[in-house]
C-alpha cells in the first residue's frame, strides 16, 4: 500500500520518453523497449566488438548489447544512468545481457566479473559506478564471482581531451592497478564497461590484468559505437 501511495504522487517514468510506467514495466516502457537499437550480435560467434581488439589485445570473446549513436535512444538512456542517478538502468541492462550470455558457449565458463573502475574522486562525485549493477547481474546469471576491489583506477582522466593521442595513451596505460594478481590467476575474467568506442580504456585494463598468470579475458558492454 505504501508503494502504491508513493507511485500515485511520484509515478515512475520511462527513462527514454518520460511516460509513466505501467505496473509490469521496469526502467523503460514497452514501446521504447521495442525501439531500442540492438546490436543483434550472435554471442556464440565473433562480431564487431571482437574486431575492436584485433591486433591490440588478446581476448577470448566480446559482446555488446546496444548500438550507441549521438542523439539516439541509447545515448539518452546512458545519460540518465551516468548523470541523473538512474542506476536501476545498470541492473536492468545487466539482467538482459546476462540472460543472453548464459546461453553462449563463449561465456558460460566465466569465473569472475570485474567492472571497469572509476577513480575514487569521480566515484565520490557521482556516488556510484555506473557499471556496478550491470556487472553484478551478469555475474548472477553466469554463476560467477563479482569483484570490484581487484582493479583500481589510480589517476583521473578529466583532462585527457587536452592531451594529444600518444600522451592520452600513456596516461591510460598508467591509470589502472591490479591489487591482487593471485586472486585472478588461472581464471576466466569478464571485464565489463558501459560503452565500447575506441577500446582504449578496456585495452589498458586488459594489459593491467595480464600481470596475472594464465588468465583468459572476455568483454561485455552495455553499448558499442559503430
Backbone torsions as a table, in degrees:
resi	resn	phi	psi	omega
1	UNK	NA	-38.6	-179.5
2	UNK	-62.6	-45.2	179.4
3	UNK	-64.6	-37.6	177.5
4	UNK	-63.1	-39.1	179.5
5	UNK	-65.1	-44.9	179.0
6	UNK	-62.4	-43.9	-178.4
7	UNK	-67.0	-24.5	178.9
8	UNK	-65.7	-41.1	-177.7
9	UNK	-97.4	-26.8	178.9
10	UNK	-130.3	68.9	-175.9
11	UNK	-64.9	143.0	174.9
12	UNK	-71.0	138.2	-177.4
13	UNK	-118.8	159.1	178.1
14	UNK	-64.4	133.9	-179.3
15	UNK	-75.7	-0.8	176.5
16	UNK	-109.9	-52.8	-174.7
17	UNK	-106.7	-8.1	177.9
18	UNK	69.5	13.4	174.2
19	UNK	-73.9	142.3	177.3
20	UNK	-56.2	134.4	-180.0
21	UNK	-78.0	145.1	173.3
22	UNK	-78.8	168.6	-175.5
23	UNK	-57.7	-36.1	-175.8
24	UNK	-88.4	-2.4	-176.7
25	UNK	-96.6	143.8	178.6
26	UNK	-128.1	130.7	171.7
27	UNK	70.9	-55.5	176.4
28	UNK	-132.8	155.4	-178.6
29	UNK	-74.3	165.6	-177.8
30	UNK	-61.6	-38.9	-179.8
31	UNK	-62.6	-47.3	179.7
32	UNK	-68.2	-35.6	178.9
33	UNK	-57.7	-41.9	-178.9
34	UNK	-73.1	-16.3	-179.7
35	UNK	-96.8	-7.7	-179.8
36	UNK	-60.4	131.0	179.9
37	UNK	-77.8	103.1	178.2
38	UNK	-82.4	149.7	175.7
39	UNK	-71.4	-29.2	-174.0
40	UNK	58.2	26.4	173.8
41	UNK	-64.1	139.8	175.2
42	UNK	-86.5	112.3	-173.5
43	UNK	-64.7	-13.2	177.9
44	UNK	-89.0	-6.8	-176.8
45	UNK	-126.2	159.1	174.6
46	UNK	-65.5	148.9	-175.6
47	UNK	-146.2	-169.4	-177.6
48	UNK	-62.7	-30.2	178.5
49	UNK	-66.3	-40.3	175.8
50	UNK	-61.1	-41.4	-173.3
51	UNK	-65.5	-24.6	178.1
52	UNK	-57.3	-31.1	-174.0
53	UNK	-100.0	3.2	179.6
54	UNK	-56.3	129.2	177.2
55	UNK	71.7	3.7	-176.1
56	UNK	-118.5	-44.2	-177.0
57	UNK	-149.8	140.9	179.7
58	UNK	-83.5	117.6	177.3
59	UNK	-129.8	159.6	178.7
60	UNK	-85.1	-44.3	-177.7
61	UNK	-162.3	158.8	177.0
62	UNK	-143.1	147.9	179.2
63	UNK	-150.2	141.6	173.7
64	UNK	-132.2	140.1	-174.5
65	UNK	-83.6	-47.1	-170.3
66	UNK	-119.3	158.1	174.8
67	UNK	-95.4	123.8	-179.6
68	UNK	-102.5	125.2	172.4
69	UNK	-138.6	154.9	-179.9
70	UNK	-59.2	132.8	176.6
71	UNK	68.8	13.1	174.8
72	UNK	-93.7	178.2	-174.0
73	UNK	-63.2	-33.5	-179.8
74	UNK	-67.4	-40.0	177.0
75	UNK	-59.9	-42.7	178.4
76	UNK	-63.0	-44.3	-178.0
77	UNK	-62.5	-45.1	-179.0
78	UNK	-72.7	-27.9	173.4
79	UNK	-65.2	-41.7	177.1
80	UNK	-61.2	-38.6	179.8
81	UNK	-68.3	-48.4	-171.4
82	UNK	-81.1	-31.9	-171.3
83	UNK	-121.5	-10.4	-178.8
84	UNK	-115.0	13.2	175.3
85	UNK	61.1	27.5	177.8
86	UNK	-91.0	63.3	-172.1
87	UNK	-70.8	-9.9	176.0
88	UNK	-65.5	-20.8	176.4
89	UNK	-60.7	-38.9	-179.7
90	UNK	-60.9	-44.6	179.6
91	UNK	-67.4	-40.1	179.9
92	UNK	-60.5	-48.3	-179.7
93	UNK	-69.8	-31.6	177.7
94	UNK	-67.9	-41.4	177.8
95	UNK	-63.5	-42.0	179.5
96	UNK	-62.7	-49.7	-179.5
97	UNK	-65.3	-40.4	179.3
98	UNK	-59.5	-39.3	178.4
99	UNK	-63.3	-34.4	178.8
100	UNK	-73.7	-46.0	-174.5
101	UNK	-70.0	-30.4	-177.2
102	UNK	-68.4	-15.4	176.9
103	UNK	-99.4	9.9	-179.0
104	UNK	-105.3	133.3	179.4
105	UNK	-67.4	-20.9	-179.0
106	UNK	-79.4	-17.5	-173.9
107	UNK	-121.6	-4.7	-173.6
108	UNK	-72.4	-16.8	-179.0
109	UNK	-103.0	25.6	177.2
110	UNK	-67.1	131.2	178.3
111	UNK	-95.0	-34.6	-172.8
112	UNK	-148.3	140.8	177.7
113	UNK	-113.0	127.2	-177.5
114	UNK	-126.6	123.8	176.2
115	UNK	-81.3	148.4	171.7
116	UNK	-62.5	125.8	-173.3
117	UNK	-80.8	158.5	169.3
118	UNK	-97.7	152.1	171.8
119	UNK	-64.9	146.3	-174.5
120	UNK	-57.9	-30.9	177.7
121	UNK	-68.9	-44.8	178.2
122	UNK	-66.2	-37.7	178.4
123	UNK	-63.2	-39.6	178.9
124	UNK	-66.7	-39.3	179.7
125	UNK	-65.9	-45.3	-175.2
126	UNK	-83.2	-33.8	179.3
127	UNK	93.3	-10.5	-179.5
128	UNK	-165.3	155.4	173.1
129	UNK	-88.7	122.0	-174.6
130	UNK	-63.5	-17.5	180.0
131	UNK	-95.2	-2.8	-175.6
132	UNK	-59.9	-53.9	-178.9
133	UNK	-63.2	-38.5	177.6
134	UNK	-57.7	-48.0	-178.8
135	UNK	-67.5	-41.3	-178.2
136	UNK	-64.1	-42.2	-179.2
137	UNK	-68.9	-37.6	176.9
138	UNK	-65.4	-43.1	178.5
139	UNK	-59.2	-40.0	179.2
140	UNK	-63.6	-44.2	-179.4
141	UNK	-65.4	-34.5	-176.2
142	UNK	-95.1	5.0	-176.7
143	UNK	52.9	41.6	-178.5
144	UNK	-110.0	163.1	178.0
145	UNK	-81.2	139.2	175.5
146	UNK	-102.9	127.5	178.2
147	UNK	-135.9	125.0	176.3
148	UNK	-118.2	14.7	-177.5
149	UNK	-111.7	0.8	-174.7
150	UNK	-95.4	-27.1	179.6
151	UNK	-118.6	121.2	-178.4
152	UNK	-122.4	152.9	175.5
153	UNK	-100.9	125.7	-170.6
154	UNK	-100.9	-10.2	177.7
155	UNK	-144.1	148.9	-179.4
156	UNK	-79.2	150.3	-177.4
157	UNK	-115.6	18.4	-176.3
158	UNK	-58.2	-35.3	-173.8
159	UNK	-99.9	17.0	-178.3
160	UNK	-64.6	-28.3	-178.6
161	UNK	-62.7	-20.9	-179.5
162	UNK	-85.5	-7.6	-176.5
163	UNK	-101.2	156.7	176.9
164	UNK	-76.9	175.3	-171.5
165	UNK	-62.6	-43.8	-179.1
166	UNK	-66.4	-41.4	179.0
167	UNK	-64.0	-39.4	178.7
168	UNK	-63.5	-41.3	-179.2
169	UNK	-65.7	-43.7	178.7
170	UNK	-61.1	-39.7	178.3
171	UNK	-65.3	-42.8	-179.7
172	UNK	-62.9	-39.9	179.7
173	UNK	-60.5	-30.4	-176.7
174	UNK	-96.3	2.3	-170.6
175	UNK	-85.2	-15.9	-173.8
176	UNK	-120.0	148.6	-179.0
177	UNK	-137.3	136.3	175.8
178	UNK	-93.7	119.5	-172.8
179	UNK	-83.2	-25.2	-178.3
180	UNK	-150.2	92.1	-177.2
181	UNK	-63.3	-31.4	-177.3
182	UNK	-68.2	-25.2	-177.2
183	UNK	-68.8	-23.2	-178.6
184	UNK	-113.4	1.5	-178.3
185	UNK	-58.4	128.8	178.2
186	UNK	75.7	8.5	-175.6
187	UNK	-104.8	161.2	172.7
188	UNK	-98.4	113.3	-175.0
189	UNK	-100.2	134.3	170.4
190	UNK	-105.0	113.4	179.4
191	UNK	-96.2	127.3	-175.0
192	UNK	-122.0	148.8	178.5
193	UNK	-147.1	174.5	-179.5
194	UNK	-82.0	-54.4	-176.7
195	UNK	-126.6	134.6	173.5
196	UNK	-100.1	113.1	178.3
197	UNK	-115.2	-94.8	177.6
198	UNK	-78.1	-21.7	-178.2
199	UNK	85.9	3.9	-175.7
200	UNK	-63.2	-44.2	-179.6
201	UNK	-63.6	-47.4	-180.0
202	UNK	-65.3	-37.7	178.4
203	UNK	-62.8	-40.9	178.2
204	UNK	-64.0	-39.8	177.5
205	UNK	-65.3	-41.6	178.9
206	UNK	-60.6	-46.5	179.9
207	UNK	-61.3	-35.8	177.9
208	UNK	-68.3	-44.6	179.9
209	UNK	-64.8	-26.5	-179.6
210	UNK	-67.3	-5.1	174.4
211	UNK	-69.6	-12.6	173.8
212	UNK	-92.8	162.6	-173.5
213	UNK	-97.1	144.2	170.3
214	UNK	53.1	46.6	177.8
215	UNK	-108.1	155.6	170.5
216	UNK	-113.9	144.7	-178.7
217	UNK	-127.9	130.1	172.1
218	UNK	-121.6	165.7	-173.2
219	UNK	-127.4	139.6	170.5
220	UNK	-140.2	132.9	178.1
221	UNK	-132.3	157.8	176.7
222	UNK	-66.2	-38.5	-174.7
223	UNK	-148.1	165.4	176.5
224	UNK	-139.9	142.6	173.4
225	UNK	-94.9	127.8	179.9
226	UNK	-127.2	NA	NA
